Amino acid sequence: MPHWVWPTPASSRIEAVFSQRPPSKLEEIVKQFNIPEGRSQSHVVYGPPKDQILKLADAVEADLIIIASHQPGFSTYLLGSTAAAVVRHANCPVLVVR
């Protein structure tokens, strides 16, 4: 069964808030790993995950994409997943973590 999602009136307001600054939870996670200043970047993008991941990786000239993946199910084999699509179409190496 197809799944359709349309933008809601509130979605543009939410997008405006998050595009001004990365979510604080993401900043907290980065700090936990003691990553030196300037060695990581946070980006908030909107759109289909596969497309946005690939577009951002190209824009920042990523050396590596690290992406999480769940255990594949029957529908994943038929439809593909975000991780599988990124692996197939990325212009750099991709590390898939389960």
TORKOL-4160 file (C-alpha; in steps of 0.2 Angstrom, whole numbers, padded with zeros to 4 digits, m for minus):
98
<pt num="1" X="0000" Y="0000" Z="0000"/>
<pt num="2" X="0007" Y="0017" Z="m0005"/>
<pt num="3" X="0011" Y="0029" Z="0009"/>
<pt num="4" X="0008" Y="0048" Z="0006"/>
<pt num="5" X="0013" Y="0062" Z="0017"/>
<pt num="6" X="0008" Y="0080" Z="0013"/>
<pt num="7" X="0015" Y="0096" Z="0021"/>
<pt num="8" X="0005" Y="0103" Z="0035"/>
<pt num="9" X="0002" Y="0121" Z="0038"/>
<pt num="10" X="0014" Y="0120" Z="0053"/>
<pt num="11" X="0028" Y="0111" Z="0043"/>
<pt num="12" X="0034" Y="0128" Z="0036"/>
<pt num="13" X="0035" Y="0135" Z="0053"/>
<pt num="14" X="0044" Y="0120" Z="0060"/>
<pt num="15" X="0056" Y="0120" Z="0045"/>
<pt num="16" X="0060" Y="0139" Z="0048"/>
<pt num="17" X="0064" Y="0135" Z="0067"/>
<pt num="18" X="0076" Y="0121" Z="0063"/>
<pt num="19" X="0084" Y="0128" Z="0048"/>
<pt num="20" X="0091" Y="0143" Z="0059"/>
<pt num="21" X="0100" Y="0131" Z="0071"/>
<pt num="22" X="0104" Y="0112" Z="0073"/>
<pt num="23" X="0094" Y="0103" Z="0086"/>
<pt num="24" X="0102" Y="0104" Z="0103"/>
<pt num="25" X="0101" Y="0085" Z="0105"/>
<pt num="26" X="0113" Y="0083" Z="0090"/>
<pt num="27" X="0125" Y="0095" Z="0098"/>
<pt num="28" X="0125" Y="0086" Z="0114"/>
<pt num="29" X="0129" Y="0069" Z="0105"/>
<pt num="30" X="0144" Y="0077" Z="0096"/>
<pt num="31" X="0151" Y="0084" Z="0113"/>
<pt num="32" X="0150" Y="0066" Z="0121"/>
<pt num="33" X="0163" Y="0060" Z="0108"/>
<pt num="34" X="0175" Y="0074" Z="0112"/>
<pt num="35" X="0177" Y="0078" Z="0093"/>
<pt num="36" X="0189" Y="0093" Z="0091"/>
<pt num="37" X="0182" Y="0110" Z="0086"/>
<pt num="38" X="0179" Y="0111" Z="0067"/>
<pt num="39" X="0180" Y="0093" Z="0064"/>
<pt num="40" X="0162" Y="0090" Z="0063"/>
<pt num="41" X="0147" Y="0099" Z="0055"/>
<pt num="42" X="0128" Y="0098" Z="0058"/>
<pt num="43" X="0116" Y="0101" Z="0044"/>
<pt num="44" X="0097" Y="0101" Z="0044"/>
<pt num="45" X="0089" Y="0097" Z="0028"/>
<pt num="46" X="0072" Y="0093" Z="0022"/>
<pt num="47" X="0066" Y="0081" Z="0008"/>
<pt num="48" X="0068" Y="0063" Z="0004"/>
<pt num="49" X="0082" Y="0056" Z="0016"/>
<pt num="50" X="0091" Y="0047" Z="0002"/>
<pt num="51" X="0091" Y="0062" Z="m0010"/>
<pt num="52" X="0096" Y="0074" Z="0004"/>
<pt num="53" X="0110" Y="0063" Z="0011"/>
<pt num="54" X="0118" Y="0061" Z="m0006"/>
<pt num="55" X="0116" Y="0079" Z="m0011"/>
<pt num="56" X="0124" Y="0085" Z="0006"/>
<pt num="57" X="0138" Y="0072" Z="0004"/>
<pt num="58" X="0142" Y="0079" Z="m0013"/>
<pt num="59" X="0141" Y="0097" Z="m0007"/>
<pt num="60" X="0153" Y="0095" Z="0007"/>
<pt num="61" X="0164" Y="0083" Z="m0003"/>
<pt num="62" X="0162" Y="0069" Z="0010"/>
<pt num="63" X="0176" Y="0056" Z="0011"/>
<pt num="64" X="0164" Y="0044" Z="0020"/>
<pt num="65" X="0146" Y="0042" Z="0023"/>
<pt num="66" X="0141" Y="0033" Z="0039"/>
<pt num="67" X="0123" Y="0027" Z="0040"/>
<pt num="68" X="0113" Y="0016" Z="0051"/>
<pt num="69" X="0102" Y="0002" Z="0045"/>
<pt num="70" X="0090" Y="m0009" Z="0053"/>
<pt num="71" X="0089" Y="m0028" Z="0050"/>
<pt num="72" X="0081" Y="m0030" Z="0033"/>
<pt num="73" X="0063" Y="m0036" Z="0031"/>
<pt num="74" X="0053" Y="m0043" Z="0017"/>
<pt num="75" X="0048" Y="m0026" Z="0012"/>
<pt num="76" X="0066" Y="m0019" Z="0012"/>
<pt num="77" X="0071" Y="m0032" Z="m0001"/>
<pt num="78" X="0056" Y="m0027" Z="m0012"/>
<pt num="79" X="0057" Y="m0008" Z="m0010"/>
<pt num="80" X="0074" Y="m0005" Z="m0005"/>
<pt num="81" X="0079" Y="0006" Z="0010"/>
<pt num="82" X="0088" Y="0023" Z="0013"/>
<pt num="83" X="0104" Y="0014" Z="0017"/>
<pt num="84" X="0103" Y="0003" Z="0002"/>
<pt num="85" X="0100" Y="0017" Z="m0009"/>
<pt num="86" X="0114" Y="0028" Z="m0002"/>
<pt num="87" X="0126" Y="0013" Z="m0004"/>
<pt num="88" X="0121" Y="0011" Z="m0023"/>
<pt num="89" X="0122" Y="0030" Z="m0027"/>
<pt num="90" X="0135" Y="0038" Z="m0016"/>
<pt num="91" X="0151" Y="0045" Z="m0024"/>
<pt num="92" X="0161" Y="0040" Z="m0009"/>
<pt num="93" X="0163" Y="0025" Z="0002"/>
<pt num="94" X="0148" Y="0021" Z="0014"/>
<pt num="95" X="0149" Y="0012" Z="0030"/>
<pt num="96" X="0133" Y="0004" Z="0035"/>
<pt num="97" X="0131" Y="0001" Z="0054"/>
<pt num="98" X="0118" Y="m0011" Z="0062"/>
